[in-house]
């Protein structure tokens, strides 16, 4: 069943250099992780609650694959740069498959 790793940026970037380093490192990641970017900082229309400053949604074949990507040593080396750049929330959501 598909799973989605979602990251919301709660405020504008405070450290652009750190964010650029994070992006540079994640774009160079190697590995066998199967992911499909679905949303990468597109325009957001808020319907309820506080609108996040930005959002990324990555699709994976399973929750386990999403967790494996997040826990990958290369990602874990990049992560402190994202966390330094602004305030974020990150979570994994199990997808839905309608009954056949």
Biopython code that builds the backbone (N, CA, C, O; Angstrom):
import numpy as np
from Bio.PDB.StructureBuilder import StructureBuilder

atoms = [
    (1, "UNK", "N", (0.844, -1.169, 0.000)),
    (1, "UNK", "CA", (0.000, 0.000, 0.000)),
    (1, "UNK", "C", (0.895, 1.240, 0.000)),
    (1, "UNK", "O", (1.883, 1.277, 0.733)),
    (2, "UNK", "N", (0.574, 2.247, -0.799)),
    (2, "UNK", "CA", (1.432, 3.426, -0.858)),
    (2, "UNK", "C", (1.449, 4.174, 0.470)),
    (2, "UNK", "O", (0.532, 4.056, 1.284)),
    (3, "UNK", "N", (2.508, 4.943, 0.666)),
    (3, "UNK", "CA", (2.654, 5.790, 1.851)),
    (3, "UNK", "C", (3.217, 7.128, 1.394)),
    (3, "UNK", "O", (3.909, 7.221, 0.379)),
    (4, "UNK", "N", (2.908, 8.146, 2.158)),
    (4, "UNK", "CA", (3.330, 9.499, 1.817)),
    (4, "UNK", "C", (4.110, 10.103, 2.974)),
    (4, "UNK", "O", (3.636, 10.133, 4.110)),
    (5, "UNK", "N", (5.305, 10.580, 2.675)),
    (5, "UNK", "CA", (6.088, 11.318, 3.641)),
    (5, "UNK", "C", (5.813, 12.789, 3.373)),
    (5, "UNK", "O", (6.073, 13.290, 2.279)),
    (6, "UNK", "N", (5.291, 13.468, 4.369)),
    (6, "UNK", "CA", (4.885, 14.861, 4.221)),
    (6, "UNK", "C", (5.705, 15.724, 5.172)),
    (6, "UNK", "O", (5.832, 15.417, 6.357)),
    (7, "UNK", "N", (6.249, 16.793, 4.643)),
    (7, "UNK", "CA", (7.000, 17.760, 5.444)),
    (7, "UNK", "C", (6.358, 19.121, 5.226)),
    (7, "UNK", "O", (6.202, 19.565, 4.089)),
    (8, "UNK", "N", (5.987, 19.784, 6.316)),
    (8, "UNK", "CA", (5.461, 21.140, 6.213)),
    (8, "UNK", "C", (6.452, 22.098, 6.859)),
    (8, "UNK", "O", (6.977, 21.843, 7.943)),
    (9, "UNK", "N", (6.691, 23.199, 6.171)),
    (9, "UNK", "CA", (7.529, 24.266, 6.729)),
    (9, "UNK", "C", (6.571, 25.253, 7.359)),
    (9, "UNK", "O", (5.689, 25.788, 6.687)),
    (10, "UNK", "N", (6.742, 25.497, 8.650)),
    (10, "UNK", "CA", (5.774, 26.274, 9.411)),
    (10, "UNK", "C", (6.011, 27.780, 9.361)),
    (10, "UNK", "O", (5.123, 28.553, 9.721)),
    (11, "UNK", "N", (7.179, 28.206, 8.927)),
    (11, "UNK", "CA", (7.511, 29.633, 8.866)),
    (11, "UNK", "C", (8.489, 29.859, 7.719)),
    (11, "UNK", "O", (9.075, 28.897, 7.223)),
    (12, "UNK", "N", (8.679, 31.085, 7.291)),
    (12, "UNK", "CA", (9.665, 31.338, 6.228)),
    (12, "UNK", "C", (11.066, 30.877, 6.632)),
    (12, "UNK", "O", (11.395, 30.784, 7.815)),
    (13, "UNK", "N", (11.862, 30.597, 5.635)),
    (13, "UNK", "CA", (13.239, 30.160, 5.871)),
    (13, "UNK", "C", (14.001, 31.241, 6.627)),
    (13, "UNK", "O", (13.971, 32.415, 6.261)),
    (14, "UNK", "N", (14.683, 30.821, 7.688)),
    (14, "UNK", "CA", (15.465, 31.723, 8.522)),
    (14, "UNK", "C", (16.956, 31.673, 8.166)),
    (14, "UNK", "O", (17.688, 32.633, 8.405)),
    (15, "UNK", "N", (17.398, 30.544, 7.594)),
    (15, "UNK", "CA", (18.806, 30.358, 7.238)),
    (15, "UNK", "C", (18.877, 29.768, 5.826)),
    (15, "UNK", "O", (18.842, 28.550, 5.647)),
    (16, "UNK", "N", (18.976, 30.645, 4.839)),
    (16, "UNK", "CA", (18.967, 30.209, 3.437)),
    (16, "UNK", "C", (20.170, 29.332, 3.104)),
    (16, "UNK", "O", (20.051, 28.393, 2.316)),
    (17, "UNK", "N", (21.314, 29.624, 3.689)),
    (17, "UNK", "CA", (22.504, 28.806, 3.415)),
    (17, "UNK", "C", (22.292, 27.367, 3.886)),
    (17, "UNK", "O", (22.655, 26.423, 3.184)),
    (18, "UNK", "N", (21.711, 27.202, 5.059)),
    (18, "UNK", "CA", (21.444, 25.856, 5.572)),
    (18, "UNK", "C", (20.447, 25.132, 4.677)),
    (18, "UNK", "O", (20.621, 23.947, 4.393)),
    (19, "UNK", "N", (19.401, 25.831, 4.228)),
    (19, "UNK", "CA", (18.405, 25.207, 3.365)),
    (19, "UNK", "C", (19.020, 24.806, 2.025)),
    (19, "UNK", "O", (18.732, 23.726, 1.509)),
    (20, "UNK", "N", (19.857, 25.662, 1.466)),
    (20, "UNK", "CA", (20.533, 25.332, 0.203)),
    (20, "UNK", "C", (21.432, 24.120, 0.361)),
    (20, "UNK", "O", (21.506, 23.285, -0.541)),
    (21, "UNK", "N", (22.117, 24.010, 1.493)),
    (21, "UNK", "CA", (22.972, 22.843, 1.749)),
    (21, "UNK", "C", (22.126, 21.582, 1.856)),
    (21, "UNK", "O", (22.506, 20.532, 1.336)),
    (22, "UNK", "N", (20.985, 21.678, 2.526)),
    (22, "UNK", "CA", (20.068, 20.544, 2.638)),
    (22, "UNK", "C", (19.620, 20.087, 1.251)),
    (22, "UNK", "O", (19.669, 18.898, 0.936)),
    (23, "UNK", "N", (19.184, 21.037, 0.427)),
    (23, "UNK", "CA", (18.726, 20.677, -0.915)),
    (23, "UNK", "C", (19.847, 20.058, -1.739)),
    (23, "UNK", "O", (19.626, 19.077, -2.449)),
    (24, "UNK", "N", (21.024, 20.611, -1.651)),
    (24, "UNK", "CA", (22.160, 20.082, -2.396)),
    (24, "UNK", "C", (22.448, 18.635, -1.992)),
    (24, "UNK", "O", (22.678, 17.778, -2.845)),
    (25, "UNK", "N", (22.432, 18.379, -0.712)),
    (25, "UNK", "CA", (22.726, 17.025, -0.220)),
    (25, "UNK", "C", (21.630, 16.028, -0.590)),
    (25, "UNK", "O", (21.933, 14.900, -0.978)),
    (26, "UNK", "N", (20.369, 16.424, -0.478)),
    (26, "UNK", "CA", (19.299, 15.471, -0.790)),
    (26, "UNK", "C", (19.224, 15.186, -2.280)),
    (26, "UNK", "O", (18.848, 14.083, -2.679)),
    (27, "UNK", "N", (19.570, 16.148, -3.099)),
    (27, "UNK", "CA", (19.551, 15.910, -4.555)),
    (27, "UNK", "C", (20.656, 14.965, -4.991)),
    (27, "UNK", "O", (20.561, 14.347, -6.050)),
    (28, "UNK", "N", (21.697, 14.848, -4.190)),
    (28, "UNK", "CA", (22.813, 13.962, -4.524)),
    (28, "UNK", "C", (22.660, 12.576, -3.906)),
    (28, "UNK", "O", (23.534, 11.726, -4.072)),
    (29, "UNK", "N", (21.565, 12.343, -3.198)),
    (29, "UNK", "CA", (21.385, 11.045, -2.534)),
    (29, "UNK", "C", (21.364, 9.919, -3.560)),
    (29, "UNK", "O", (20.778, 10.031, -4.637)),
    (30, "UNK", "N", (22.012, 8.859, -3.192)),
    (30, "UNK", "CA", (21.985, 7.645, -3.996)),
    (30, "UNK", "C", (21.209, 6.602, -3.209)),
    (30, "UNK", "O", (20.789, 6.861, -2.081)),
    (31, "UNK", "N", (21.023, 5.479, -3.767)),
    (31, "UNK", "CA", (20.335, 4.425, -3.033)),
    (31, "UNK", "C", (19.240, 3.801, -3.858)),
    (31, "UNK", "O", (18.969, 4.194, -4.993)),
    (32, "UNK", "N", (18.627, 2.824, -3.254)),
    (32, "UNK", "CA", (17.613, 2.030, -3.934)),
    (32, "UNK", "C", (16.197, 2.462, -3.577)),
    (32, "UNK", "O", (15.245, 1.740, -3.874)),
    (33, "UNK", "N", (16.036, 3.615, -2.951)),
    (33, "UNK", "CA", (14.714, 4.044, -2.510)),
    (33, "UNK", "C", (13.846, 4.429, -3.699)),
    (33, "UNK", "O", (14.246, 5.203, -4.568)),
    (34, "UNK", "N", (12.654, 3.868, -3.705)),
    (34, "UNK", "CA", (11.694, 4.169, -4.766)),
    (34, "UNK", "C", (10.740, 5.232, -4.241)),
    (34, "UNK", "O", (9.881, 4.953, -3.404)),
    (35, "UNK", "N", (10.900, 6.450, -4.740)),
    (35, "UNK", "CA", (10.017, 7.525, -4.310)),
    (35, "UNK", "C", (9.589, 8.340, -5.511)),
    (35, "UNK", "O", (10.298, 8.426, -6.514)),
    (36, "UNK", "N", (8.426, 8.931, -5.390)),
    (36, "UNK", "CA", (7.897, 9.800, -6.425)),
    (36, "UNK", "C", (7.513, 11.123, -5.777)),
    (36, "UNK", "O", (6.609, 11.155, -4.942)),
    (37, "UNK", "N", (8.178, 12.214, -6.140)),
    (37, "UNK", "CA", (7.761, 13.511, -5.602)),
    (37, "UNK", "C", (6.365, 13.849, -6.135)),
    (37, "UNK", "O", (6.130, 13.806, -7.343)),
    (38, "UNK", "N", (5.450, 14.181, -5.236)),
    (38, "UNK", "CA", (4.086, 14.555, -5.620)),
    (38, "UNK", "C", (3.846, 16.049, -5.436)),
    (38, "UNK", "O", (3.120, 16.660, -6.220)),
    (39, "UNK", "N", (4.446, 16.639, -4.410)),
    (39, "UNK", "CA", (4.341, 18.075, -4.153)),
    (39, "UNK", "C", (5.703, 18.549, -3.682)),
    (39, "UNK", "O", (6.292, 17.964, -2.773)),
    (40, "UNK", "N", (6.201, 19.610, -4.301)),
    (40, "UNK", "CA", (7.482, 20.193, -3.882)),
    (40, "UNK", "C", (7.325, 21.712, -3.876)),
    (40, "UNK", "O", (7.568, 22.383, -4.879)),
    (41, "UNK", "N", (6.916, 22.230, -2.731)),
    (41, "UNK", "CA", (6.783, 23.674, -2.502)),
    (41, "UNK", "C", (5.927, 24.378, -3.561)),
    (41, "UNK", "O", (6.291, 25.451, -4.044)),
    (42, "UNK", "N", (4.802, 23.776, -3.915)),
    (42, "UNK", "CA", (3.860, 24.432, -4.821)),
    (42, "UNK", "C", (3.038, 25.483, -4.083)),
    (42, "UNK", "O", (3.114, 25.602, -2.860)),
    (43, "UNK", "N", (2.255, 26.240, -4.841)),
    (43, "UNK", "CA", (1.365, 27.233, -4.235)),
    (43, "UNK", "C", (0.362, 26.529, -3.324)),
    (43, "UNK", "O", (-0.137, 25.453, -3.651)),
    (44, "UNK", "N", (0.072, 27.147, -2.178)),
    (44, "UNK", "CA", (-0.839, 26.568, -1.192)),
    (44, "UNK", "C", (-2.049, 27.480, -1.041)),
    (44, "UNK", "O", (-1.911, 28.691, -0.863)),
    (45, "UNK", "N", (-3.230, 26.889, -1.114)),
    (45, "UNK", "CA", (-4.469, 27.593, -0.813)),
    (45, "UNK", "C", (-4.984, 27.025, 0.499)),
    (45, "UNK", "O", (-5.346, 25.850, 0.568)),
    (46, "UNK", "N", (-5.018, 27.843, 1.532)),
    (46, "UNK", "CA", (-5.462, 27.389, 2.844)),
    (46, "UNK", "C", (-6.977, 27.386, 2.912)),
    (46, "UNK", "O", (-7.621, 28.374, 2.557)),
    (47, "UNK", "N", (-7.547, 26.286, 3.364)),
    (47, "UNK", "CA", (-8.998, 26.180, 3.535)),
    (47, "UNK", "C", (-9.384, 26.222, 5.012)),
    (47, "UNK", "O", (-10.429, 26.767, 5.367)),
    (48, "UNK", "N", (-8.554, 25.654, 5.859)),
    (48, "UNK", "CA", (-8.810, 25.633, 7.302)),
    (48, "UNK", "C", (-7.478, 25.723, 8.028)),
    (48, "UNK", "O", (-6.474, 25.198, 7.547)),
    (49, "UNK", "N", (-7.459, 26.369, 9.157)),
    (49, "UNK", "CA", (-6.257, 26.430, 9.974)),
    (49, "UNK", "C", (-5.190, 27.328, 9.376)),
    (49, "UNK", "O", (-5.409, 28.027, 8.386)),
    (50, "UNK", "N", (-4.044, 27.286, 10.004)),
    (50, "UNK", "CA", (-2.916, 28.107, 9.586)),
    (50, "UNK", "C", (-2.229, 27.499, 8.376)),
    (50, "UNK", "O", (-1.867, 26.322, 8.386)),
    (51, "UNK", "N", (-2.052, 28.284, 7.356)),
    (51, "UNK", "CA", (-1.393, 27.816, 6.130)),
    (51, "UNK", "C", (0.101, 27.646, 6.396)),
    (51, "UNK", "O", (0.746, 28.558, 6.913)),
    (52, "UNK", "N", (0.658, 26.475, 6.043)),
    (52, "UNK", "CA", (2.112, 26.326, 6.170)),
    (52, "UNK", "C", (2.825, 27.206, 5.148)),
    (52, "UNK", "O", (2.243, 27.587, 4.133)),
    (53, "UNK", "N", (4.075, 27.520, 5.420)),
    (53, "UNK", "CA", (4.870, 28.320, 4.494)),
    (53, "UNK", "C", (5.268, 27.508, 3.266)),
    (53, "UNK", "O", (5.464, 28.065, 2.186)),
    (54, "UNK", "N", (5.385, 26.205, 3.428)),
    (54, "UNK", "CA", (5.759, 25.334, 2.319)),
    (54, "UNK", "C", (5.449, 23.890, 2.652)),
    (54, "UNK", "O", (5.242, 23.541, 3.814)),
    (55, "UNK", "N", (5.416, 23.042, 1.616)),
    (55, "UNK", "CA", (5.096, 21.639, 1.830)),
    (55, "UNK", "C", (5.748, 20.773, 0.762)),
    (55, "UNK", "O", (5.845, 21.151, -0.405)),
    (56, "UNK", "N", (6.192, 19.595, 1.202)),
    (56, "UNK", "CA", (6.712, 18.566, 0.300)),
    (56, "UNK", "C", (5.963, 17.282, 0.611)),
    (56, "UNK", "O", (5.753, 16.947, 1.777)),
    (57, "UNK", "N", (5.558, 16.559, -0.435)),
    (57, "UNK", "CA", (4.921, 15.257, -0.259)),
    (57, "UNK", "C", (5.592, 14.274, -1.216)),
    (57, "UNK", "O", (5.586, 14.462, -2.433)),
    (58, "UNK", "N", (6.169, 13.224, -0.637)),
    (58, "UNK", "CA", (6.844, 12.185, -1.410)),
    (58, "UNK", "C", (6.058, 10.892, -1.286)),
    (58, "UNK", "O", (5.670, 10.505, -0.183)),
    (59, "UNK", "N", (5.819, 10.220, -2.402)),
    (59, "UNK", "CA", (5.111, 8.944, -2.382)),
    (59, "UNK", "C", (6.114, 7.797, -2.406)),
    (59, "UNK", "O", (7.088, 7.819, -3.157)),
    (60, "UNK", "N", (5.855, 6.794, -1.567)),
    (60, "UNK", "CA", (6.675, 5.585, -1.487)),
    (60, "UNK", "C", (5.769, 4.367, -1.651)),
    (60, "UNK", "O", (4.561, 4.464, -1.436)),
    (61, "UNK", "N", (6.338, 3.227, -2.028)),
    (61, "UNK", "CA", (5.519, 2.020, -2.170)),
    (61, "UNK", "C", (4.908, 1.530, -0.853)),
    (61, "UNK", "O", (3.886, 0.844, -0.860)),
    (62, "UNK", "N", (5.538, 1.886, 0.282)),
    (62, "UNK", "CA", (5.049, 1.401, 1.578)),
    (62, "UNK", "C", (5.557, 2.309, 2.698)),
    (62, "UNK", "O", (6.466, 3.115, 2.502)),
    (63, "UNK", "N", (4.952, 2.161, 3.864)),
    (63, "UNK", "CA", (5.421, 2.893, 5.046)),
    (63, "UNK", "C", (6.867, 2.513, 5.345)),
    (63, "UNK", "O", (7.684, 3.367, 5.686)),
    (64, "UNK", "N", (7.173, 1.236, 5.214)),
    (64, "UNK", "CA", (8.534, 0.766, 5.501)),
    (64, "UNK", "C", (9.560, 1.418, 4.580)),
    (64, "UNK", "O", (10.658, 1.760, 5.019)),
    (65, "UNK", "N", (9.212, 1.591, 3.309)),
    (65, "UNK", "CA", (10.132, 2.234, 2.367)),
    (65, "UNK", "C", (10.299, 3.716, 2.696)),
    (65, "UNK", "O", (11.400, 4.254, 2.575)),
    (66, "UNK", "N", (9.222, 4.381, 3.107)),
    (66, "UNK", "CA", (9.314, 5.790, 3.516)),
    (66, "UNK", "C", (10.215, 5.926, 4.745)),
    (66, "UNK", "O", (11.049, 6.828, 4.810)),
    (67, "UNK", "N", (10.045, 5.034, 5.708)),
    (67, "UNK", "CA", (10.890, 5.055, 6.905)),
    (67, "UNK", "C", (12.348, 4.772, 6.555)),
    (67, "UNK", "O", (13.258, 5.393, 7.105)),
    (68, "UNK", "N", (12.562, 3.840, 5.647)),
    (68, "UNK", "CA", (13.933, 3.511, 5.235)),
    (68, "UNK", "C", (14.609, 4.712, 4.584)),
    (68, "UNK", "O", (15.784, 4.976, 4.838)),
    (69, "UNK", "N", (13.873, 5.441, 3.744)),
    (69, "UNK", "CA", (14.438, 6.645, 3.121)),
    (69, "UNK", "C", (14.779, 7.688, 4.180)),
    (69, "UNK", "O", (15.873, 8.253, 4.170)),
    (70, "UNK", "N", (13.843, 7.942, 5.092)),
    (70, "UNK", "CA", (14.059, 8.953, 6.131)),
    (70, "UNK", "C", (15.253, 8.586, 7.016)),
    (70, "UNK", "O", (16.018, 9.457, 7.429)),
    (71, "UNK", "N", (15.403, 7.304, 7.300)),
    (71, "UNK", "CA", (16.493, 6.841, 8.174)),
    (71, "UNK", "C", (17.795, 6.551, 7.438)),
    (71, "UNK", "O", (18.790, 6.181, 8.062)),
    (72, "UNK", "N", (17.797, 6.717, 6.122)),
    (72, "UNK", "CA", (19.006, 6.509, 5.332)),
    (72, "UNK", "C", (20.119, 7.417, 5.861)),
    (72, "UNK", "O", (19.875, 8.600, 6.102)),
    (73, "UNK", "N", (21.335, 6.891, 6.047)),
    (73, "UNK", "CA", (22.429, 7.714, 6.571)),
    (73, "UNK", "C", (22.664, 8.996, 5.773)),
    (73, "UNK", "O", (22.984, 10.031, 6.358)),
    (74, "UNK", "N", (22.513, 8.947, 4.463)),
    (74, "UNK", "CA", (22.708, 10.157, 3.665)),
    (74, "UNK", "C", (21.660, 11.209, 4.006)),
    (74, "UNK", "O", (21.977, 12.395, 4.098)),
    (75, "UNK", "N", (20.413, 10.781, 4.193)),
    (75, "UNK", "CA", (19.376, 11.743, 4.551)),
    (75, "UNK", "C", (19.606, 12.267, 5.961)),
    (75, "UNK", "O", (19.437, 13.459, 6.218)),
    (76, "UNK", "N", (19.982, 11.399, 6.858)),
    (76, "UNK", "CA", (20.220, 11.828, 8.233)),
    (76, "UNK", "C", (21.378, 12.834, 8.321)),
    (76, "UNK", "O", (21.391, 13.679, 9.216)),
    (77, "UNK", "N", (22.339, 12.750, 7.409)),
    (77, "UNK", "CA", (23.422, 13.750, 7.370)),
    (77, "UNK", "C", (22.915, 15.087, 6.831)),
    (77, "UNK", "O", (23.430, 16.137, 7.216)),
    (78, "UNK", "N", (21.919, 15.068, 5.951)),
    (78, "UNK", "CA", (21.360, 16.301, 5.388)),
    (78, "UNK", "C", (20.348, 16.949, 6.328)),
    (78, "UNK", "O", (20.218, 18.173, 6.349)),
    (79, "UNK", "N", (19.639, 16.147, 7.097)),
    (79, "UNK", "CA", (18.534, 16.615, 7.926)),
    (79, "UNK", "C", (18.872, 17.783, 8.850)),
    (79, "UNK", "O", (18.067, 18.711, 8.930)),
    (80, "UNK", "N", (19.996, 17.803, 9.546)),
    (80, "UNK", "CA", (20.280, 18.949, 10.433)),
    (80, "UNK", "C", (20.271, 20.293, 9.708)),
    (80, "UNK", "O", (19.950, 21.313, 10.318)),
    (81, "UNK", "N", (20.611, 20.315, 8.436)),
    (81, "UNK", "CA", (20.600, 21.565, 7.674)),
    (81, "UNK", "C", (19.165, 22.056, 7.460)),
    (81, "UNK", "O", (18.899, 23.254, 7.544)),
    (82, "UNK", "N", (18.232, 21.118, 7.179)),
    (82, "UNK", "CA", (16.827, 21.519, 7.040)),
    (82, "UNK", "C", (16.304, 22.036, 8.364)),
    (82, "UNK", "O", (15.642, 23.072, 8.416)),
    (83, "UNK", "N", (16.600, 21.315, 9.432)),
    (83, "UNK", "CA", (16.100, 21.714, 10.745)),
    (83, "UNK", "C", (16.680, 23.046, 11.202)),
    (83, "UNK", "O", (16.041, 23.780, 11.956)),
    (84, "UNK", "N", (17.884, 23.356, 10.749)),
    (84, "UNK", "CA", (18.501, 24.642, 11.091)),
    (84, "UNK", "C", (17.872, 25.790, 10.295)),
    (84, "UNK", "O", (17.876, 26.936, 10.743)),
    (85, "UNK", "N", (17.336, 25.480, 9.123)),
    (85, "UNK", "CA", (16.870, 26.535, 8.218)),
    (85, "UNK", "C", (15.523, 27.148, 8.615)),
    (85, "UNK", "O", (15.256, 28.303, 8.286)),
    (86, "UNK", "N", (14.667, 26.390, 9.320)),
    (86, "UNK", "CA", (13.339, 26.875, 9.660)),
    (86, "UNK", "C", (12.682, 25.901, 10.632)),
    (86, "UNK", "O", (13.338, 24.997, 11.150)),
    (87, "UNK", "N", (11.389, 26.085, 10.878)),
    (87, "UNK", "CA", (10.608, 25.198, 11.739)),
    (87, "UNK", "C", (9.763, 24.283, 10.857)),
    (87, "UNK", "O", (9.062, 24.759, 9.964)),
    (88, "UNK", "N", (9.825, 22.971, 11.100)),
    (88, "UNK", "CA", (9.162, 21.982, 10.252)),
    (88, "UNK", "C", (8.373, 20.975, 11.074)),
    (88, "UNK", "O", (8.594, 20.807, 12.273)),
    (89, "UNK", "N", (7.449, 20.314, 10.394)),
    (89, "UNK", "CA", (6.802, 19.111, 10.906)),
    (89, "UNK", "C", (6.933, 18.068, 9.801)),
    (89, "UNK", "O", (6.811, 18.390, 8.619)),
    (90, "UNK", "N", (7.179, 16.830, 10.184)),
    (90, "UNK", "CA", (7.305, 15.750, 9.198)),
    (90, "UNK", "C", (6.559, 14.524, 9.712)),
    (90, "UNK", "O", (6.589, 14.213, 10.903)),
    (91, "UNK", "N", (5.890, 13.835, 8.791)),
    (91, "UNK", "CA", (5.157, 12.640, 9.186)),
    (91, "UNK", "C", (4.943, 11.754, 7.968)),
    (91, "UNK", "O", (5.065, 12.193, 6.825)),
    (92, "UNK", "N", (4.622, 10.497, 8.243)),
    (92, "UNK", "CA", (4.321, 9.513, 7.200)),
    (92, "UNK", "C", (2.849, 9.128, 7.344)),
    (92, "UNK", "O", (2.370, 8.856, 8.445)),
    (93, "UNK", "N", (2.148, 9.110, 6.224)),
    (93, "UNK", "CA", (0.731, 8.746, 6.194)),
    (93, "UNK", "C", (0.572, 7.547, 5.280)),
    (93, "UNK", "O", (1.044, 7.548, 4.143)),
    (94, "UNK", "N", (-0.098, 6.524, 5.790)),
    (94, "UNK", "CA", (-0.401, 5.372, 4.951)),
    (94, "UNK", "C", (-1.460, 5.752, 3.937)),
    (94, "UNK", "O", (-2.457, 6.390, 4.275)),
    (95, "UNK", "N", (-1.240, 5.359, 2.692)),
    (95, "UNK", "CA", (-2.173, 5.681, 1.625)),
    (95, "UNK", "C", (-3.444, 4.848, 1.691)),
    (95, "UNK", "O", (-3.597, 3.984, 2.553)),
    (96, "UNK", "N", (-4.335, 5.123, 0.777)),
    (96, "UNK", "CA", (-5.618, 4.450, 0.704)),
    (96, "UNK", "C", (-5.748, 3.754, -0.632)),
    (96, "UNK", "O", (-5.445, 4.334, -1.675)),
    (97, "UNK", "N", (-6.197, 2.518, -0.603)),
    (97, "UNK", "CA", (-6.512, 1.811, -1.831)),
    (97, "UNK", "C", (-7.970, 1.402, -1.768)),
    (97, "UNK", "O", (-8.367, 0.627, -0.898)),
    (98, "UNK", "N", (-8.765, 1.920, -2.686)),
    (98, "UNK", "CA", (-10.194, 1.559, -2.647)),
    (98, "UNK", "C", (-10.390, 0.059, -2.882)),
    (98, "UNK", "O", (-9.620, -0.570, -3.607)),
    (99, "UNK", "N", (-11.409, -0.493, -2.274)),
    (99, "UNK", "CA", (-11.689, -1.926, -2.490)),
    (99, "UNK", "C", (-12.024, -2.184, -3.955)),
    (99, "UNK", "O", (-12.588, -1.333, -4.643)),
    (100, "UNK", "N", (-11.668, -3.353, -4.401)),
    (100, "UNK", "CA", (-11.930, -3.723, -5.809)),
    (100, "UNK", "C", (-13.264, -4.375, -5.968)),
    (100, "UNK", "O", (-13.641, -4.746, -7.079)),
]
sb = StructureBuilder()
sb.init_structure("model")
sb.init_model(0)
sb.init_chain("A")
sb.init_seg("    ")
for serial, (resi, resn, name, xyz) in enumerate(atoms, 1):
    if name == "N":
        sb.init_residue(resn, " ", resi, " ")
    sb.init_atom(name, np.array(xyz, "f"), 0.0, 1.0, " ", f" {name:<3s}", serial, name[0])
structure = sb.get_structure()
